[in-house]
Amino acid sequence: MAILMRLAARVSRLRKGRSKVVLVLCGGYRGPFEGERVRRTVRRAVRIADALDSRPPDVWIYGADCHRLPAIKSGSLEAWIADWAVLARSPVFGTSKEIGNPLACSAEQYGLFKGASVAEAMKILRTEYGSSRVPVLVLFHVESMEGDDSGVAGEL
């Protein structure tokens, strides 16, 4: 895997320490956070950032809006994942008032788990990183783009 990442970096002219990696998580649905999918995505993004950047990736989450999550600190990836990439499974009947990790506590404030707009997230990220002096690799974790096709095409 490391050899493929170095080859991809060479072909794309991205250089370690002179590139930025950004991971954007879809917060439109709970399911990926209740299983392994988001955890694996975060771990992969950190490996890619390690190959291209001297720092962990910037991590954002989008739902009704797009928000930057706290930085992944060196040596504390598993703690960050427990805080921001995991949710307890939803009860089969009824709803639960989750108290727990920062992701669960921030769900209402960030407008998560009620659908998501990839195009709106792209617009915010383009504004944030558009004037970057280094190449920026943005990795989108996308669950569904229903009805978002023309908006995404416009942003691209």
C-alpha positions in Angstrom: 0.0 0.0 0.0 2.8 2.4 0.9 4.5 1.9 -2.5 1.2 2.6 -4.3 0.7 5.8 -2.3 4.3 7.0 -3.1 3.8 6.2 -6.8 0.5 8.1 -6.9 2.1 11.0 -5.1 4.9 11.1 -7.7 2.6 11.0 -10.6 0.4 13.7 -9.2 3.4 15.9 -8.3 2.3 15.9 -4.6 5.4 16.1 -2.4 5.7 15.1 1.3 5.6 18.2 3.4 4.5 20.4 0.5 1.0 19.0 0.2 -2.2 19.1 2.4 -4.6 16.2 2.9 -8.2 16.9 3.9 -10.7 14.2 4.9 -14.4 15.1 4.6 -16.8 12.7 6.4 -20.5 12.4 5.5 -22.6 13.0 8.5 -25.9 12.6 6.8 -26.6 9.1 8.2 -25.8 7.4 11.4 -25.1 3.9 10.0 -21.5 4.3 8.9 -20.6 5.7 12.4 -22.3 2.7 14.1 -20.1 0.2 12.3 -16.5 0.1 11.1 -16.8 2.1 7.8 -15.9 5.5 9.2 -13.2 4.2 11.4 -11.5 2.5 8.5 -11.8 5.6 6.4 -10.1 7.7 9.0 -7.3 5.3 9.4 -6.7 5.2 5.6 -6.8 9.0 5.4 -4.2 9.2 8.1 -1.9 6.7 6.2 -2.4 8.8 3.0 -1.6 12.0 4.9 1.5 10.3 6.3 2.7 9.6 2.8 2.0 13.1 1.5 2.0 15.5 4.4 4.0 15.9 7.6 0.8 16.3 9.6 -2.4 14.4 10.0 -5.3 15.3 7.7 -7.7 18.2 8.4 -11.0 16.5 9.1 -14.4 18.0 8.3 -17.9 16.6 8.7 -20.9 17.6 6.6 -24.6 17.1 7.2 -26.9 20.1 6.9 -23.7 22.2 7.1 -20.0 21.6 7.0 -17.8 21.8 10.2 -14.1 21.3 10.9 -13.5 18.7 13.6 -10.7 19.0 16.1 -7.2 18.1 14.9 -5.9 14.5 15.1 -3.0 14.8 17.5 0.1 12.7 16.9 -0.1 9.4 18.7 -3.7 9.7 19.7 -5.5 8.4 16.6 -7.5 5.8 18.4 -8.7 8.3 21.0 -9.8 10.7 18.2 -11.6 7.9 16.5 -13.5 7.0 19.7 -14.5 10.7 20.1 -15.4 11.6 16.5 -15.8 8.5 14.3 -18.0 6.1 16.5 -21.6 6.1 17.6 -23.5 3.6 19.7 -26.0 1.6 17.7 -29.5 3.1 17.5 -32.2 1.3 19.5 -34.6 -0.8 17.4 -37.6 0.8 19.0 -37.9 4.4 20.1 -35.1 6.9 20.2 -32.3 7.4 22.6 -30.9 10.6 24.1 -27.2 9.9 23.5 -24.8 11.2 26.1 -21.3 10.3 25.4 -18.6 11.1 22.9 -18.2 14.6 21.3 -19.7 13.4 18.0 -23.0 12.3 19.7 -23.1 15.5 21.7 -22.5 17.7 18.6 -25.0 16.0 16.3 -27.8 18.5 16.8 -25.5 21.5 16.7 -23.8 20.3 13.4 -27.1 19.3 11.8 -26.0 15.6 11.4 -27.9 12.5 10.5 -30.7 14.2 8.6 -29.3 13.9 5.1 -26.4 15.8 3.6 -25.4 18.0 0.6 -22.0 17.1 -1.0 -22.2 20.2 -3.2 -22.6 22.6 -0.2 -19.7 20.9 1.6 -17.6 21.3 -1.6 -18.4 25.0 -1.7 -17.3 25.6 1.9 -14.1 23.6 1.4 -13.2 25.3 -1.9 -13.6 28.6 0.0 -11.4 27.3 2.9 -8.6 25.8 0.8 -8.9 27.7 -2.5 -6.1 30.1 -1.8 -3.7 27.4 -0.4 -0.1 27.7 -1.5 0.3 23.9 -1.6 -1.7 21.3 -3.5 -4.6 20.0 -1.4 -5.9 16.4 -1.7 -9.5 16.3 -0.5 -10.8 12.8 0.3 -14.6 12.8 0.4 -16.5 10.0 2.3 -19.8 10.0 0.5 -22.9 7.9 1.4 -25.4 9.2 -1.0 -25.6 12.0 -3.6 -29.3 11.7 -4.5 -30.4 15.0 -6.1 -26.9 16.5 -5.7 -25.5 15.6 -9.2 -25.9 19.0 -10.8 -24.6 20.8 -7.7 -21.5 18.6 -7.5 -20.9 19.0 -11.2 -21.0 22.8 -10.8 -18.5 22.7 -8.0 -16.1 20.5 -9.8 
